[in-house]
Amino acid sequence: MPRYSFALPAVILFMLFVAYPIVWVIGESLSNPLDTKVSLEAYQSVLSDRIFWTASANMAIWALITIPVQMLIGGLIAYFIEQHTRRCKGFFRTMFFLPVVTSVSVVSIVWVHIYAPYYGIAQEYLRLIGIQMSTSPLGDPERAIYALIVVNIWQWTGFSMLMYIAGLANLPGEVLDAAKVDGAQGWRLAVFIVVPMLSPATKSLLLLGILGTLQTFPIVHLMTGGGPNRASEVFGTFIFKESFVVNDVARGSALSVIVLVIALVFSLVQIIGLGTKLTLAKET
């Protein structure tokens, strides 16, 4: 039996559940319901829609805030757990990672109550500094997207922590010992020795963060539905509404293809710009 035949099941699954849906969506985005000719009308309609640019701005804000904040907080938590905690490491890892595996529906319900005016926990802390909320930030067009970003950071920082814990576990001990002998202690050891050696984990989190941002949907759909007045719209909610609420499959497919292209571009930029190399093994 040829050795390549062992890859056949994976290839079949890829063709059925990845390649075929992509080709189908591209075909739908180029279709014209009035005739059989290939048309770019759906793309023109999407790109000229104000909601598309609102969603694009929200996606940019989402990525620029959530990715670095999650990496920074997750890295600090991982470093202090691994370097400064002698007991109950498993307990602290579990507690910080728990939000990642919590159902997004539960997270949404909890945070809607946290943001609630008058009785929410957020209101209790704001009262300490003399601020009284009359409405939930989720109902404010200018603050809704930032309120959702806070929820996303809370839920996914544990994933960054886990990645950095794995990176710290693979650091060569002799390098750290040599740095300590040379006088590197405390923050100098962390900044000049540990952080550069964790660059593989950082690069992976950066790429996963960008792709995760483009796939954002459940938390926004459940907490605001893209509102108020579509101010918190993201690509996921926009695609959902166009495809299944408005029932305009062509526009929904066109937007899906645009998001796919954006994801591919950012992936290539990460691979080329951050020094990640792809190698092809050649048979000798």
C-alpha positions in Angstrom: 0.0 0.0 0.0 1.5 3.4 -1.0 2.4 5.5 2.0 0.5 8.5 0.6 -2.8 6.5 1.0 -2.6 7.0 4.7 -3.3 10.7 4.1 -6.4 9.9 2.0 -9.0 10.1 4.8 -7.7 13.5 5.8 -7.7 14.7 2.2 -11.3 13.5 1.7 -12.4 15.3 4.9 -10.5 18.5 3.8 -12.2 18.4 0.4 -15.7 17.9 1.8 -15.6 20.3 4.7 -13.1 23.0 3.8 -12.4 23.1 0.0 -15.9 22.5 -1.2 -17.6 25.1 1.1 -15.0 27.7 0.1 -15.5 27.0 -3.6 -19.3 27.1 -3.1 -19.2 30.4 -1.2 -17.0 32.0 -3.9 -19.4 30.8 -6.6 -22.4 32.2 -4.7 -20.6 35.5 -4.3 -20.1 35.8 -8.0 -23.6 34.8 -9.0 -26.3 37.1 -10.3 -29.9 36.1 -9.5 -31.1 37.9 -12.6 -28.9 36.0 -15.1 -26.2 33.3 -15.3 -23.3 35.7 -15.9 -20.5 36.2 -13.4 -21.1 39.4 -11.5 -19.1 41.4 -8.9 -22.3 43.2 -7.9 -22.3 41.6 -4.5 -18.8 42.7 -3.7 -19.5 46.3 -4.9 -22.7 46.3 -2.7 -20.8 45.1 0.4 -17.9 47.5 0.0 -20.2 50.5 -0.5 -22.2 49.6 2.6 -21.6 51.8 5.7 -22.1 48.8 8.0 -19.2 47.0 6.4 -16.8 49.8 7.3 -18.3 50.0 10.8 -17.6 46.3 11.2 -14.1 46.8 9.8 -13.4 49.6 12.3 -14.7 47.4 15.1 -12.5 44.5 14.0 -9.5 46.7 14.0 -10.2 48.1 17.4 -10.9 44.6 18.7 -7.6 43.3 17.4 -5.5 46.3 18.5 -6.8 46.1 22.1 -7.5 42.4 22.8 -4.4 40.8 21.3 -1.7 42.8 23.2 -3.7 43.0 26.4 -4.4 39.3 26.5 -0.7 38.5 25.7 0.6 40.9 28.3 -1.7 39.9 31.2 -1.5 36.2 30.2 2.3 36.4 30.1 2.5 38.1 33.5 0.1 35.5 35.1 2.1 32.6 33.6 5.4 34.1 34.8 4.3 34.6 38.3 2.6 31.2 38.6 5.7 29.4 37.2 8.4 31.4 38.8 7.0 32.7 42.1 4.4 30.0 43.1 5.7 26.9 44.9 2.3 25.4 45.8 -1.1 25.1 44.2 0.2 25.8 40.7 -2.4 23.5 39.3 -5.2 25.4 41.2 -4.1 28.8 39.8 -3.7 27.5 36.3 -7.2 26.0 36.4 -8.8 29.1 37.9 -7.4 31.4 35.3 -8.1 29.0 32.4 -11.7 28.3 33.6 -13.3 31.2 31.6 -11.8 29.8 28.3 -13.8 26.5 28.7 -16.9 28.2 30.1 -19.9 28.2 27.7 -20.2 31.5 25.8 -23.9 31.6 26.7 -23.1 31.5 30.4 -20.4 34.2 30.0 -22.9 36.4 28.1 -25.6 36.1 30.7 -23.2 36.8 33.6 -21.7 39.8 32.0 -25.0 41.3 31.0 -25.9 41.3 34.7 -22.4 42.7 35.6 -23.0 45.6 33.2 -26.6 46.2 34.4 -27.2 49.7 35.9 -28.2 50.2 39.5 -27.6 46.5 40.6 -24.7 45.3 38.5 -21.2 44.6 40.0 -19.7 47.2 37.7 -22.0 49.8 39.0 -21.0 49.0 42.6 -17.3 49.7 41.8 -18.2 52.8 39.8 -20.1 54.2 42.8 -16.8 54.2 44.8 -15.5 56.8 42.4 -18.7 58.8 42.2 -20.1 57.5 38.9 -23.7 56.5 38.5 -24.7 54.5 35.4 -28.2 55.1 34.1 -27.9 52.7 31.2 -25.8 49.6 30.5 -22.7 50.2 28.4 -24.0 47.6 26.1 -26.8 50.0 25.2 -24.5 52.9 24.4 -23.4 53.1 20.7 -20.0 54.6 21.7 -19.2 52.2 24.5 -20.8 48.9 23.4 -17.8 47.6 21.4 -15.4 48.4 24.3 -17.7 46.6 26.8 -17.6 43.5 24.6 -13.8 43.8 24.3 -13.5 43.6 28.1 -15.6 40.4 28.2 -13.4 38.9 25.4 -10.2 39.8 27.3 -11.6 38.3 30.5 -12.6 35.0 28.8 -9.5 34.4 26.6 -6.6 35.7 28.7 -6.3 32.2 30.2 -5.5 30.8 26.8 -2.5 33.2 26.5 -1.5 32.2 30.0 -1.5 28.5 29.0 0.6 29.1 25.9 3.2 31.0 27.9 3.2 28.4 30.6 4.0 25.8 27.9 6.8 28.1 26.6 8.2 28.6 30.0 8.3 24.9 30.6 10.5 24.5 27.5 13.0 27.2 28.4 16.5 25.7 28.7 17.4 25.8 32.4 21.1 26.3 31.8 20.5 29.6 30.0 18.5 30.9 32.9 21.1 29.7 35.4 23.9 31.4 33.4 21.9 34.6 33.2 21.4 34.6 37.0 25.1 34.0 37.5 25.8 37.0 35.4 23.6 39.1 37.6 20.3 39.0 35.8 17.6 39.0 38.4 13.9 40.1 38.7 12.5 42.2 35.9 15.9 42.2 34.0 15.8 38.4 33.8 12.1 38.5 32.6 12.5 41.3 30.1 15.9 40.6 28.6 16.1 36.8 28.8 12.7 35.2 29.2 10.6 37.4 26.9 12.9 37.0 23.8 13.0 33.2 24.4 9.2 33.1 24.4 8.9 34.7 20.9 7.6 31.4 19.3 4.6 31.5 21.7 4.1 35.2 21.1 4.1 34.8 17.4 1.6 31.9 17.6 -0.7 34.0 19.9 -0.5 36.9 17.5 -1.6 34.9 14.5 -4.3 33.0 16.5 -5.5 36.4 17.9 -5.9 37.9 14.5 -7.7 34.8 13.1 -9.8 34.7 16.3 -10.8 38.3 15.9 -12.0 37.7 12.4 -14.1 34.8 13.7 -15.7 36.8 16.5 -19.4 36.1 16.5 -21.0 34.4 19.5 -20.3 36.9 22.3 -21.4 39.8 20.1 -24.5 38.0 18.8 -25.6 37.0 22.3 -24.9 40.3 24.1 -25.8 43.0 21.7 -26.7 41.4 18.4 -24.5 44.0 16.7 -26.4 46.9 18.2 -27.4 49.4 19.4 -28.0 50.9 16.0 -25.5 48.4 14.6 -22.7 50.2 16.4 -21.0 46.9 17.6 -21.4 45.1 14.4 -18.5 42.7 13.5 -17.9 40.6 10.4 -19.5 37.5 12.0 -22.8 39.2 12.9 -22.9 41.0 9.5 -22.5 37.8 7.6 -25.1 36.1 9.7 -27.7 38.9 9.1 -27.1 39.1 5.4 -27.2 35.4 4.8 -30.0 34.3 7.2 -32.0 37.3 8.3 -32.0 39.4 5.1 -31.6 36.2 3.1 -29.2 37.8 0.7 -26.8 34.8 0.2 -24.7 36.6 -2.5 -23.8 39.5 -0.2 -23.2 37.2 2.7 -21.0 35.0 0.6 -19.1 38.1 -0.8 -18.4 39.3 2.8 -17.2 35.7 3.7 -14.8 35.7 0.9 -13.5 39.2 1.9 -12.9 38.0 5.4 -11.1 34.9 4.0 -8.8 37.1 2.0 -8.1 39.3 5.0 -7.2 36.2 7.0 -4.9 34.9 4.3 -3.1 38.2 4.0 -2.5 38.6 7.7 -1.3 34.9 7.8 1.2 35.6 5.1 2.4 38.8 6.7 2.9 36.9 10.0 4.8 34.1 8.2 7.0 36.4 6.2 7.4 39.4 8.5 7.8 37.7 11.9 10.4 35.2 10.7 8.3 32.1 10.6 9.6 29.8 7.9 7.8 27.1 6.0 10.0 24.3 4.8 9.1 21.5 2.4 10.8 18.2 3.1 12.2 16.7 -0.1 12.6 13.0 -0.6 16.2 12.0 -1.2 
